[in-house]
Amino acid sequence: MKEKHKQMNSRLGMKEVGIKLSSIVIAISIIVAQMITAYAYEEGSPPIKLPNRGTRDFRSVTANGIGMTSLAYAGITFVKAQGDTITLNWSNLNYGGTYWKIVTENKEDSYYFAGRYVLEFTDPEFYQNIESIKVKSGVREDTMENYYDVGTEKDGSLWTHAIAGSAMWPGKTNSNTIATVTIKLKNGQTLDDLGLKDKKIKFSSMWLTGHGGTTVPNFIAEESISSGYIYDKTKEKDIHKSNLTMDGFTAKALIEGSQENKFDEIRTVHQYKPAIKYESSFPGGGYVAVIEETFPAELTDFIDWDNVYIYSSDTYGNPTKNVVKTRIDKPKDGVINTFNSPEMSHKNVKTNSDVAKVRSYIQSNVLTAPAGGVGFYTISYKLKDSLKDPKAARKLIEATKQTENNSFLPFSSRLYADWPDKQIFGFAKDDGTPWKILENSEHNSLLDVRDTDGDGLIDFIEYQFGSNPKLVDTDGDGVPDGQEILEDNTKPNDASDYLVKEPTAQKTKYNPSVENKIKGSLPKPLIKNPAKPEEDLKVTDQKAGDAIVRLYPYDPKTKKYDEKRVLAEVKIPFDKLEKGEYEMTLAANKVENSSKGQIVAYAPNGEHPIKGPILSFYNPIRRNLQVELGAAVPNAKEGIENTSSLPENAKYTWKKDPDTGKLGEQRATVIVDYGDGNSDEVEITVKVTMGVPVGVHDGGNTQVLLILLGGILLGVYGLVQINRRQTDESV
């Protein structure tokens, strides 16, 4: 089986998922994953589980997920608008094996849509004016049920009907059913009356599995998801009836991922069922089917026009076996066609053999369906840049903001009959007259470019990044998905992956010889909800907790930190994220004196480092001074023992000059300014004595000298006192 698409899934049959149909159309087309079968052919086969990444908060259709069924396809396409009636064609091909019986008639039951087909509209100016919708195939006619109550805001937006026994019921296995859908507007109004004549009105459809056999009910059938738009069709003067296109065409547009999961290709996949194979079809005379597609102008600059191809495919746009992919030239006026592709064109044919070769090439490589069979062909558009690249995603979002088509980009397609300009034996000619459109070949498809949740991302880009287009903050980390993808380059579906703020520290100088408690903050302030600016986004997922703060050694010369050596680390728990206050312990003597460190913060998953303040580690050692009475004030630098281990540009000053005119010991403070905004105050002792050279400090020889000098002075003083006493006595 081919790969299925994975977004919007939950565990099979266990977890309910609410899904808005208009978004499903894009979701299923965008994310490629393993195909999941929503039914089983054999009794007792083990249940298959869809990936356990359910979507939340989808309002319109409640389902258990998306899976493969026995449908080959079930597509819907616009046919015409005439007066108060709009006509669509809804066709399907069923191989048999899936059961479609309804589960419940209770609208309040989450399984209400199981076994029903659904049609949804998104433009209230249109759907609020729908009177009825009927679906007819042969003698069977269904009147679809308006799901929402009359008069409510959603009245007319969602219509449904049971599949089993209905006009859409596949009567036979391997049989094709084509039903006509008739939409009647209220009070005889027309699109022109409603002011909608020039507007493209989107519609979407799908089937949901019912109960019976081994079928798992309430799963959206992957093959049934279809969409298109109602518009004022261009009236063609010359229309050819053709048994190639008599049953009409349907199409879907999708973004496809490569093996590297780069979403770098747009595909439009076209389904048709010819009554007879192309080479044998009428109109005859050797006509070439010119395939044309009108391309959204908003996407023109994003396409690599050297890599646009057309080819026979399966329903997912994958080339069929042995098919040759044919290149299509860059569009003119927003339209591409196969006329300028020599292999598929009468443009340069000259002989009978040339004409036959062109027709055979188209039969073999594009319109390959056999008589009565179902065929698909795909036009693939290579994107210049992967939409997984935030820059490319941002550019595309800006471009699509210009659309006026109710938030989608339209593709429209058609087939023309073209004959050789000049007579070639055995074939007709048209003398260069305009091509003639093949009846029922006009069909359309679309890419949804709405931003449902208002987070700044187009829905289909959200699917590519794994975020939920219905949630502003998919992972609950308090950061809008749009900011994570377009600005921060973080994962919107991983709460542990976000950009932290710059960390702070209460102080930036520490003594390395003692244990230090480094305190600071790594705040995670609340961010405004872009969809509701008056509200803050709350951090709701516990995985957003444990933001990391680390201290590394820092080299001032290289201006880099050494991330291989973690000096200290702390994690900020979930309940303290908003203020982000932290305290981490740096052990004594963990760093060298006069060294530096840098604080760096990380997301909880250890990614996205943000550099914080640089810390300095200094430990100036005091040296006591002894100076001579009346000497000059000594240099403050002499009061620090280990100046050689401190910065060379450090400056040393006295907080208050010591008083050298006063004998005895006194306290003085040396201020050490490290030149980086940090400083220390070191208190030392300054001893003022008699006869001591300035700057001479405590030491062995100095002490002996002081004792001798002191003794001499005391001796002289004693002699003077004795002599004075004797003189006094003589008197």
LINKACOR-V68742 format. One record per helix or strand of 3 or more residues. SS is the DSSP state (helix for helix, strand for strand). FROM is the first residue (numbers start at 1). LEN is the number of residues. Records with the same first field share a line. If there is no record, write none. Layout:
SS=FROM-LEN + FROM-LEN
//
This chain:
strand=17-3 + 61-3 + 66-3 + 71-12 + 85-10 + 116-6 + 130-8 + 140-4 + 158-5 + 175-11 + 201-8 + 226-5 + 249-9 + 263-10 + 288-7 + 303-11 + 335-3 + 375-9 + 408-11 + 436-3 + 443-6 + 516-6 + 527-3 + 532-6 + 547-9 + 560-13 + 581-6 + 595-8 + 610-8 + 625-4 + 651-4 + 664-10 + 679-11
helix=21-10 + 124-4 + 186-3 + 222-3 + 278-3 + 297-6 + 338-3 + 342-3 + 352-14 + 390-11 + 459-7 + 481-8 + 542-3 + 574-3 + 636-4 + 643-3 + 700-31
//
